[in-house]
Amino acid sequence: MARPPSAAQLRLIEAADPLTGRLKGTERQLVALVRLGLAFVHPRPPHDCYLSPAGHRLREAPAPEPAPPTGPGGPPGTSAESAAPAAAPGVFAARTGDPPAPADGPARRHEVRTAWQGLLELRRMTNPAGEADRPCGWERAHLIPAAALALEAAGCRPASTAGEGYRVLGTPQPEAVAVHEPDAERLRSCAEALVRAGWQTGEHTEPRRRSRYLLASPRRS
């Protein structure tokens, strides 16, 4: 996302239909949300606008706590800059393992579940027959985060600062990503997780290092 949404855009997101995520607003407002990656236009008439997985995640994020008072009655050492309201909560970011990230915890696992459910809803809304068992257009346009989310939602462990794990990297092929995992058993687990998520995979050997990796691409049918 290029910049945080404005207060008016946050109100529009908050007012979306609680079940479907359908948005109401002017054409200019909706186009702005689409550009931010927080919404998408349904491909079928009447081409309504709905929250994307990032939009759902933003709506469900807790509101920032109010800033402490400043001036004579404020806590010692506060200033206008330090007491400024926190920025709008960020959208969900899939962990690709490159670069490594901190080990996860309950809050992270909740975020992943929420993002995955939002992605399944996006599949139902945008796939021609409403299938949720195969990737949608958004995933094919965002291969690396889509594959990383599928892996993390299945319980696979991305490379972290605490130890080994998978890394999802781009490839020269237009609709394929590479999944590297040093442990052979965990690499097979990654392949199984992606297949269950509607991807097709093949195991290959890296010519120089002779290490095994997965080549994965979204299944179309």
C-alpha positions as CSV (number, residue, x, y, z in Angstrom):
1,M,0.0,0.0,0.0
2,A,1.5,3.3,-1.0
3,R,0.2,5.4,1.9
4,P,-2.2,5.0,4.9
5,P,-5.9,5.5,4.2
6,S,-7.4,8.8,5.2
7,A,-9.9,9.2,8.0
8,A,-12.7,9.4,5.4
9,Q,-11.6,6.2,3.8
10,L,-11.4,4.4,7.1
11,R,-15.0,5.4,7.8
12,L,-16.0,4.0,4.4
13,I,-14.2,0.7,5.2
14,E,-15.9,0.6,8.6
15,A,-19.3,1.0,7.0
16,A,-18.9,-1.9,4.6
17,D,-21.4,-4.7,4.8
18,P,-20.3,-6.9,7.8
19,L,-20.9,-10.1,5.9
20,T,-19.9,-9.5,2.3
21,G,-17.7,-6.5,2.6
22,R,-19.6,-4.6,0.0
23,L,-18.7,-0.9,-0.1
24,K,-20.9,2.1,-0.7
25,G,-19.5,5.5,-1.8
26,T,-18.8,7.7,-4.7
27,E,-16.9,6.4,-7.7
28,R,-13.9,8.5,-6.8
29,Q,-13.9,7.1,-3.2
30,L,-14.1,3.5,-4.4
31,V,-11.4,3.9,-7.0
32,A,-9.1,5.3,-4.4
33,L,-9.6,2.3,-2.1
34,V,-9.0,0.0,-5.1
35,R,-5.7,1.8,-5.8
36,L,-4.7,1.3,-2.2
37,G,-5.3,-2.4,-2.5
38,L,-8.1,-2.3,0.1
39,A,-10.9,-3.1,-2.3
40,F,-11.7,-4.7,-5.6
41,V,-14.4,-4.4,-8.2
42,H,-16.4,-7.5,-8.8
43,P,-15.9,-8.7,-12.4
44,R,-19.6,-9.5,-13.0
45,P,-22.4,-6.9,-13.3
46,P,-23.3,-4.7,-11.5
47,H,-19.6,-4.5,-10.8
48,D,-20.0,-3.6,-7.1
49,C,-17.0,-2.8,-5.0
50,Y,-15.9,-5.1,-2.1
51,L,-13.2,-5.1,0.6
52,S,-10.1,-7.0,-0.4
53,P,-8.4,-9.3,2.2
54,A,-6.3,-6.3,3.2
55,G,-9.4,-4.2,3.6
56,H,-11.0,-6.9,5.9
57,R,-7.8,-7.0,7.9
58,L,-7.7,-3.3,8.3
59,R,-11.3,-3.1,9.4
60,E,-10.7,-5.8,12.0
61,A,-7.5,-4.3,13.4
62,P,-7.9,-2.7,16.9
63,A,-8.2,1.1,16.9
64,P,-5.1,2.9,18.1
65,E,-5.2,4.0,21.7
66,P,-5.7,7.8,22.3
67,A,-2.5,9.8,22.7
68,P,-1.7,11.0,26.2
69,P,-2.3,14.7,27.0
70,T,0.5,17.1,26.5
71,G,1.4,20.4,28.0
72,P,1.4,21.2,31.8
73,G,-1.0,18.4,32.6
74,G,0.7,15.7,30.5
75,P,3.3,13.1,31.6
76,P,6.9,14.4,32.0
77,G,8.9,14.3,28.8
78,T,5.9,14.3,26.4
79,S,5.9,16.6,23.4
80,A,3.6,17.3,20.5
81,E,5.6,14.9,18.3
82,S,5.8,12.0,20.8
83,A,2.1,12.4,21.8
84,A,0.8,12.5,18.2
85,P,-1.9,9.8,17.4
86,A,-0.6,6.6,16.0
87,A,-0.7,6.0,12.3
88,A,-3.6,4.0,10.9
89,P,-3.1,0.3,11.6
90,G,-1.2,-1.4,8.8
91,V,-2.6,-4.1,6.5
92,F,-1.6,-7.7,6.8
93,A,1.7,-8.7,5.3
94,A,2.4,-12.3,4.5
95,R,5.8,-13.6,5.7
96,T,7.8,-14.9,2.8
97,G,10.9,-15.8,4.9
98,D,13.0,-13.3,2.9
99,P,14.0,-11.4,4.9
100,P,13.6,-13.6,8.1
101,A,10.9,-12.4,10.5
102,P,10.5,-12.8,14.3
103,A,8.9,-16.0,15.5
104,D,5.1,-15.9,15.6
105,G,2.7,-15.9,18.5
106,P,-1.0,-16.1,19.2
107,A,-1.6,-12.6,17.8
108,R,0.2,-13.4,14.5
109,R,-1.7,-16.7,14.2
110,H,-5.0,-14.9,14.6
111,E,-3.9,-12.4,11.9
112,V,-3.0,-15.2,9.5
113,R,-6.4,-17.0,10.1
114,T,-8.3,-13.7,9.4
115,A,-6.3,-13.0,6.2
116,W,-6.8,-16.6,4.9
117,Q,-10.5,-16.4,5.5
118,G,-10.6,-13.1,3.7
119,L,-8.8,-14.6,0.8
120,L,-11.2,-17.6,0.6
121,E,-14.1,-15.1,0.5
122,L,-12.3,-13.2,-2.3
123,R,-12.1,-16.5,-4.2
124,R,-15.8,-17.1,-3.7
125,M,-16.6,-13.6,-4.9
126,T,-14.4,-13.5,-8.0
127,N,-13.9,-17.0,-9.3
128,P,-16.4,-17.7,-12.2
129,A,-18.4,-20.4,-10.4
130,G,-17.6,-19.1,-6.9
131,E,-15.0,-21.9,-6.2
132,A,-13.0,-21.4,-3.0
133,D,-10.7,-24.3,-3.7
134,R,-8.6,-22.7,-6.3
135,P,-6.7,-19.4,-6.5
136,C,-8.3,-16.3,-7.9
137,G,-7.1,-13.4,-10.1
138,W,-5.7,-11.5,-7.1
139,E,-3.4,-14.4,-6.2
140,R,-2.2,-14.8,-9.7
141,A,-1.3,-11.1,-9.7
142,H,0.4,-11.3,-6.3
143,L,2.1,-14.7,-6.5
144,I,4.7,-14.4,-3.7
145,P,2.4,-13.1,-0.9
146,A,-0.4,-15.4,-2.0
147,A,1.8,-18.5,-1.8
148,A,3.3,-17.3,1.5
149,L,-0.1,-16.8,3.0
150,A,-1.2,-20.3,1.9
151,L,1.8,-21.8,3.6
152,E,1.6,-19.9,6.8
153,A,-2.1,-20.5,7.1
154,A,-1.4,-24.2,6.8
155,G,1.0,-24.1,9.7
156,C,4.3,-24.1,7.7
157,R,7.0,-22.1,9.3
158,P,8.6,-19.2,7.3
159,A,12.3,-18.5,7.8
160,S,12.7,-16.5,11.0
161,T,15.4,-15.0,13.1
162,A,15.1,-17.9,15.5
163,G,15.9,-20.7,13.0
164,E,15.3,-22.4,9.6
165,G,12.1,-22.2,7.6
166,Y,10.8,-21.7,4.1
167,R,11.5,-18.8,1.8
168,V,9.2,-17.9,-1.1
169,L,11.0,-16.2,-4.0
170,G,10.1,-15.0,-7.5
171,T,11.1,-16.8,-10.6
172,P,11.6,-15.8,-14.3
173,Q,8.4,-17.8,-15.1
174,P,5.3,-15.5,-15.3
175,E,3.1,-17.6,-13.0
176,A,5.4,-19.5,-10.7
177,V,7.2,-19.0,-7.4
178,A,10.0,-20.9,-5.9
179,V,9.7,-22.3,-2.3
180,H,13.1,-23.1,-0.7
181,E,13.2,-25.2,2.5
182,P,16.4,-26.8,3.7
183,D,14.6,-29.6,5.5
184,A,13.3,-32.3,3.0
185,E,10.4,-33.3,5.2
186,R,9.3,-29.7,5.7
187,L,9.7,-29.1,2.0
188,R,7.2,-32.0,1.4
189,S,4.8,-30.4,3.9
190,C,5.0,-27.1,2.0
191,A,4.1,-28.9,-1.2
192,E,1.1,-30.6,0.4
193,A,-0.1,-27.3,1.9
194,L,0.1,-25.6,-1.4
195,V,-1.7,-28.4,-3.2
196,R,-4.5,-28.3,-0.6
197,A,-4.7,-24.5,-1.2
198,G,-5.2,-25.0,-4.9
199,W,-1.7,-24.7,-6.2
200,Q,0.2,-27.1,-8.4
201,T,3.8,-27.9,-7.4
202,G,6.9,-29.7,-8.7
203,E,10.1,-30.5,-6.9
204,H,13.4,-29.5,-8.6
205,T,17.1,-29.4,-7.9
206,E,19.0,-26.1,-7.9
207,P,21.9,-26.6,-10.4
208,R,24.7,-24.9,-8.4
209,R,23.9,-25.8,-4.8
210,R,22.2,-29.1,-5.6
211,S,19.5,-28.2,-3.1
212,R,15.8,-29.2,-3.6
213,Y,13.1,-26.6,-4.0
214,L,9.5,-26.3,-5.1
215,L,8.2,-24.6,-8.2
216,A,4.6,-23.7,-7.5
217,S,1.9,-22.0,-9.6
218,P,-1.8,-21.3,-9.1
219,R,-4.1,-24.0,-10.4
220,R,-6.6,-22.7,-13.0
221,S,-9.2,-25.5,-13.0
